[in-house]
Amino acid sequence: MILTQGPLLAVYSAQFCSAFADNALLITAIALLKSMDQSQHIPWLQALFVLPFVLLAPFVGVFADSHAKGRVMMLGNGLKLLGAASLIFDLYPLWGYALVGIGAAIYSPAKYGILSQLVSSERLVKANAWMEGSTLVAILLGVVIGGFLADWSVVASLWLLMGVYMLAALLNLGIPKLAAERPYQGESLRQLVFSFVQEVSALWRHPQARATLIGTSAFWATGSTLRLMLFAWVPVALLVEDNQLPATLMGMVSIGIMIGAGFAAWRLQHNQLMHALIGGLLLSPLLFALAYTNNLLLAVLLLIAIGAAGGWFIVPLNAALQHHGQAHMGTGRALAVQNLWENVAMFVAVSLYGLIIGSVDVISLIVLLSLLLAAILIALTLNLARKQTTPA
C-alpha cells in the first residue's frame, strides 16, 4: 500500500488544513490580546486550549471508537470553525480559543486512531510519519502566514481561517465511513469515567506504554511552553517586537520535526524506544544553548535541531502506543489516555509559565525548562534500560 493513496490522502489533507488553521489562529489570538494591551494573558490561550483535552478525556476516545472516525474529525472541525467565528463577533479571545480546544479534543483521538484502521502495524510508523509531516508543514505555514496576517489584519485573518476550517470539514467527507472500532455499549457517564480510570491504570502498569506516556507528555509540555516563550524571548534576545519573527521561529521547529520524523520513519519501528530516546536526550542541551543565543542565524539552526531531535523522539513513541492500544483496548481509548497525560502536562507547564513570567526573566525560564526536561528523560532512559522492555 502506498501511504499517500485514497483514504489516507483525505486524512492527511484534512489534517493539514485543520492544523494550519489551529496554529494561524493561535498567532491571531495572540495579536488580538496584544492589541488589547493584555499580553500577560497570552499563556492562558494555550492553557484554555488544552483544558478540554483533560476534562473530556474519559469520553472522546469512546466517542471516536464508537463512530466512523472520519465523521468524528468533521465534527471536531465544525467546532473549531465556530471558535474562529466567535472571535469575529468579539468573543474574548481566551473563550473563543477554548472552543477551538473542545473541537480539537474531539478530533485528536480520531485523527490518529483512524491510521491503525487503514494500515498494517508494520506500516504504522510510516503512516504516523506522514501524519506528522503533513501536520508539521501545516504548523510551519500556519505560524508563518498567521504572523504575517496578524500584523496586516486580524479580521481578514479570522475570515480566512474560517474558510480553511470549512475546507477541512469538507475534506473529511472524502474519508470512507469505516465501521466503528469498538461499538458503544450503552455505558452510563459514571461507567465511562470508571472505565477510563481503568484504562489509564492499565496503560500506566505496562512498562512500554508508561514510557510512551511520560515521553510524549514531557515533549509536548516543553514544546507548548517554548512556543509561548519565544514571544517573550525574541524581544529580549533578538531585539525584535513584531509577531512575525517569533511565529517564523516557531516554524523552524516544525521544519526540524519533519526532518527528524522522516529519519524515524526510515530507520525505526514502534518497539525501538531506546533508540528514540536518543533524540529526547538531545533536547535539553539544545534548549540550554538557545537560552543564551542572541544571533538570529544561530537561533534558527538551534530551533531546527530541537525540532529534528523531537521528531526522531516522538514518532516511534506515538506508534508504540497506537500498536499497544489496538491490541488491548481500542486505539481511540489509548489515544484519549495519551491526550489526558499530554494535556495535563501542557496545562500545568503553560499555567506555571503564565504565573511566573512577570517575576522571572525568560532566559532563566528556558534554562529551567531544559533542566527539568533533562531530569525526566534521563530517569526514563535509565528505567527502560533496566527493564529492557519486550514489545507489547
Beta strands, then each sheet from edge to edge (+ up, - down):
end
